[in-house]
Amino acid sequence: MWRTFQKNIIVGFITLLPAIVTIYVIQLLFSIIDRFLGQFLSDILKAVRIITIDKDTIYFLGVYTPFSERIVGIGFVLTILIIAVIGSLRRKEKKQYMFDRVDHFFRKIPLANYIYSSVEQMINAFTQERSSFKKVVMIEYPRKGVYTLGFLTGESKGEVHRRTNKKCINIFLPTTPNPTSGWLALVPEEDVTILDMSVEQGLKFIISGGVVVPPDRASLLLDDKQLEEQLFGNELVVKVNSRKEE
């Protein structure tokens, strides 16, 4: 009984761990952002007399608030508004020179340039470059019996087709954990296995180093079919037999 209880504790903890980590990260980000910008903004509001402090209590335009040091949450709200304004400028392609200067600045810092470029490449993998990947495929590489995941980008034509006299497919083989770097392989069509997973699932699989394994669609469909047969199979057989007797 004690072992069963221990197993239940472990399984329950593993089940709740993603939610716990997510809540912790959100709370940590909120605390850091709000503590920095919230205090800064509260000082500005004090200077312009929008808020006043009396006996360790903040009054906003003369209205009582339950805060003593700063207005909690105002820094986080300001951050969201700033991000929204930057996103609007980026989408409308305005003030492009400002974004270019920021990009140039981070690329000049010795340690930050590696982090900055890596994050940028990972974001591009999920946004821009995903459209060029048509299917997730699997080929035997670098030797027989060892399989590598790749992305189908097109069909080899022209001189490649003429010299090989085979229908070859262009396969991009990405590296882990950075899928934006890799190499191109021209593989005969009969040696390529097209997978059912989506391009986004394939990217997550590669970036995580195989930790995030996409679900098998075929097995899920098979399980649903078996469940449907178990629930309705006998009833359908009875109905068919009764119709035949009539």
N, C-alpha and C positions, 0 to 999 in steps of 0.2 A: 504493500500500500504506500509506503514511504517513497519507493522508487517511482511509482506512478505519479505521486504528487510532485516529485522533482522534475519528471519529464513534462508534466503539465505547466510547471513554472517556466521551464526553459522554452517550451513551444509558445507559451503566452507572451514571454518577453520578446522572442524573435518576431512574433506577429505584431506587437505594438511598437517595436523599435523604429520602423520607418516613420510612423506618426510622431513618436517622441522626438526623434532627431529633427524632423521638419518643424515642429513647434518650438524646439530649442533654438534652431537657427533663426527662425523668424523673430523670436523674442530677443535674441542677441542682437540682430541687426536693428530692430526697433529701438532697443536700449542705447546702442552706440550712436545711431543717427540722431535720435531725439535728444540725447544728453548733450551732444555737441551743438547741433543747430538750435535746439530748443533753448538752451541757455543764452546763445548768441542773440536769437530773436527776442527773447524776453528782455535782455539788456537794452536792445533798441527800443522796444515798446516802453520800457521804463523811462528812457531818455526823452521820448516824445510825450510822456505822461499819459499814454493810453492805458497803462496799468500802473497801479500804485500798491505799495506794500505797507501794511499796518499791522503790527504785532504778529509778524511772521505769517501773514495771510495776504494773498494777492487779490486785488480787486481789479476786475477788467471793466473799464469805463464806469467805475463806481459800483459794479455788481460783484457780490461776494463769490469767490471760487474756493474750492477745497485744496488749493495748491499753496505751497510756501516758498519754494525756490524758483520754480519755473512752471509755465503752463504745459503740463504733460501732453504730448501728442502734437503740439504745434510745429515742432521741428520736423517730425515725420511727414506731416501734411505739406509743409513747405518743400520737402524733398520730392514728394510725388508730383507736385506742381512744376518744379524745375525739370524733372525728367520728362514730363508731358510736353513742356515747351521745347525742350531739346529734340524730342521725337518729332514734333510738328515741323520744326525747322529742317530736320533731316529729311523728312518725307517730301517736303516742298522744295528741297534742294536750295535752301537759302543759307546765307552766311557760310558757304562751303569753305572759304579760306580759314575760318575759325576751326573747323574740324580738321583741316589739313595741318594747321599749326599744332594742334593738340596731338595729332598722330605723329608728327615729326618730333615733338618734344619727348614723348614716351619711348620712341625708337632710339633716341640718343642716350638714354640712361642705361648704364651697363647691365644691371640685373633686371630692371623693370622691362627692358626691351624684349627679353626672352618670354617673360610671363605675358606681356601685352600681345606679342605676335602669336603665341600659342593659343590664348583665349580667342583672339580674332579668327584664327584658322578653324577652331572648333565651332565657332558661331557660323562661319561661312559654310561649314560642312552641313549644318542643319538648315540653312536658308538658301543661299545662292546655288551651291554646287549640287544640291539634292535633285534639282530639275534636270541635270544632265545625266543622272543615273536612271536607267529605265527599269532594270530588274536586278535582284540579288541572285548571284549564281555561285556555283561551287565547282572547282576544278581540282584535279589531282596535281598538286604542286607542293614542294619542290621535287617530289618523287612519287612513284606509284604507292598507293596505300595511305598517303598523307594528303589531306584536303585543305584547301585555302578558299576563303570567302572573297568574292569580288563583285564588281558591279558591271553590268552590261551597258556599254555606251554606244554601240552601233555595230554595223556589219562591215567587214573589210571588203573593199572592192578595188577595182583598178589593177595596178601592178601586183599587189599582194595576191589577189585571186588568180591572176594569170600565171604567176610563178609557182604558187603552191598547188594550183589546179584543185583547190578545195574551198568549200564555203566556210570561211573563218569568221569568228566573232571577236570584236574588240572588247577586251575585258580589262578593267582598271582594278589592280590589286593594291589596296591601301595598306598602310602600315598602322600598327597599334602603338600608342593610343591616339595618334594624330592621323586621321584618315585623309587629310588633304595632301599628304605626300605618299608616293607609291610609284608604281611602274605600269606600263602598258604591256599586255600580253595578247598576242593574236592566236586564238585557240580554235581548232576545228570544231564545228558545230556539234558533232557527235560526242565530243569529249567534254561538253559543257552541260551541267545539271542546273536547270533553272529552279529556284526555290520559291515557295509560296509566301515567305515573309516579305513585308514591305521594305522599301528603301530606308525609312526611318528606323525600323527595327534592326535592319542590318547595320546601320551606322552606330546605334546604341550597343549592339553586340560587339562591334570592333573596338569602339572607344573604351568600353568597359573591360576589354581584354578577355571577353568570354564570360564575365560575371553575370551580366544581364542577358539571359537566354530567352529569345522570343518563343511564345507558345506555338505548338505545332497545330496549324489550322486543320490539317487532314484528320488528326486524332481527335480534335474537338468535334468536328463534324460527325466522325464515326461514333463518338460517345453519345452525341445527341440523337443519332439515328438508332443506336441500340436502346437508348432510354425510351424513345418514341415507340419502338417495337414492343418493349416490355410493358408500356402503359396502354397501348392501343392495339397491339398485335392480335391478342386473343379475341378482342371485340370485333375486329375487322374480319377475322376468319369466320366467326359465328355468323356475321351478317352475309358474307359471301355464300356460305353453305346454305343459309336459309333461303336466299334468293334462288339458288340452283334447284332446291327442292320444290319451290313454287313453280 
